[in-house]
Amino acid sequence: MLKNLAFDIGCNIGKYTSYLLKNGYQKVVAVDPNPSLFRIDHDRVERIFKACSDKVEDIPFYFCNTNTISTAAKSWVTDSRVSTQGYRWVETNVESTTIDKLVKDFGVPDHIKI
């Protein structure tokens, strides 16, 4: 079966994106608001430097010094188990997009990782 399109939402450093490419996906749309993380330069990857949300707008985003827990949820920063672990957070606004907008722009994916 031909696997044409996958979305990797919250792609971080691109580990899962690499997995998708190696497993036959012809195009991967990799979405993450942190441009400094993702190092994959591949003609089958479309990189989107945005957060994924329920609206297309600018939203507050909390980048953490540990990149695997950056979030758009302020409660994760202030009230979750990670809030007492001594992580450093930087709040900034980032653009967000929606899965519906990604589908409109790129087509219906065969696979979505969130």
C-alpha positions in Angstrom: 0.0 0.0 0.0 1.3 3.4 -1.0 1.6 5.8 2.0 1.4 9.2 0.6 1.0 11.8 3.4 1.6 11.9 7.1 1.4 14.7 9.7 3.9 14.8 12.5 2.3 17.3 15.0 4.8 18.3 17.6 7.7 17.0 15.6 10.4 18.3 18.0 13.8 17.1 16.7 12.2 15.0 13.9 12.8 11.5 15.2 9.3 10.3 14.3 9.5 12.2 11.0 12.6 10.2 10.1 10.8 7.0 11.0 7.9 8.0 8.7 10.3 8.7 5.8 12.1 5.4 6.3 8.7 3.6 6.3 7.6 4.8 2.9 5.7 8.0 3.4 6.1 10.2 0.3 5.5 13.4 2.2 5.6 14.4 5.9 4.2 17.7 7.2 6.2 18.3 10.3 4.7 20.9 12.7 6.4 22.4 15.7 6.8 26.1 16.8 10.5 25.8 17.7 12.7 26.2 14.6 15.9 25.5 16.4 15.0 21.8 17.1 14.3 20.3 13.8 17.4 19.4 11.7 16.0 17.3 8.9 16.5 18.7 5.5 14.7 16.5 3.1 12.7 17.2 -0.1 9.8 15.0 1.2 9.4 17.1 4.4 7.3 20.2 4.7 8.3 22.0 7.8 5.7 24.2 9.5 7.0 26.5 12.3 3.7 26.8 14.2 1.9 25.3 17.1 -1.2 23.1 16.4 -4.3 24.4 18.1 -8.1 24.7 17.6 -7.7 28.1 15.9 -5.5 29.8 13.4 -4.1 32.7 15.5 -1.2 33.9 17.6 -1.2 32.1 21.0 1.0 32.2 24.1 3.5 29.4 24.1 5.9 28.3 26.8 9.3 27.1 25.6 11.1 25.0 28.2 14.9 24.5 28.6 14.0 20.8 28.2 12.5 20.8 24.7 10.3 17.7 25.2 7.9 19.5 27.5 7.3 22.9 25.8 3.6 23.6 25.7 0.8 26.0 24.9 -0.9 25.0 28.2 -0.1 27.5 31.0 -1.5 25.0 33.5 1.2 22.6 32.5 3.8 25.2 33.5 2.1 26.3 36.7 0.0 23.4 38.1 1.4 20.1 36.7 4.0 17.7 38.1 6.6 19.5 36.0 5.9 22.9 37.6 7.9 21.9 40.7 10.9 20.4 38.9 12.9 23.6 38.4 12.5 23.9 34.7 13.0 27.3 33.1 10.2 28.6 30.8 10.1 31.4 28.3 6.7 32.7 27.3 6.3 34.1 23.8 3.6 34.3 21.2 3.7 31.9 18.3 1.4 31.4 15.3 -0.9 28.4 15.5 -2.6 26.3 12.9 -5.3 23.7 12.9 -5.4 20.1 11.6 -8.3 21.3 9.4 -6.1 24.0 7.9 -3.3 21.5 7.3 -5.7 19.2 5.5 -6.9 22.1 3.4 -3.3 23.1 2.5 -1.8 19.6 2.0 -4.6 17.0 1.7 -6.0 14.3 3.8 -3.2 12.4 5.5 -2.9 8.6 5.7 -1.4 9.0 9.2 -1.3 11.6 12.0 1.0 11.6 15.0 0.1 14.0 17.8 
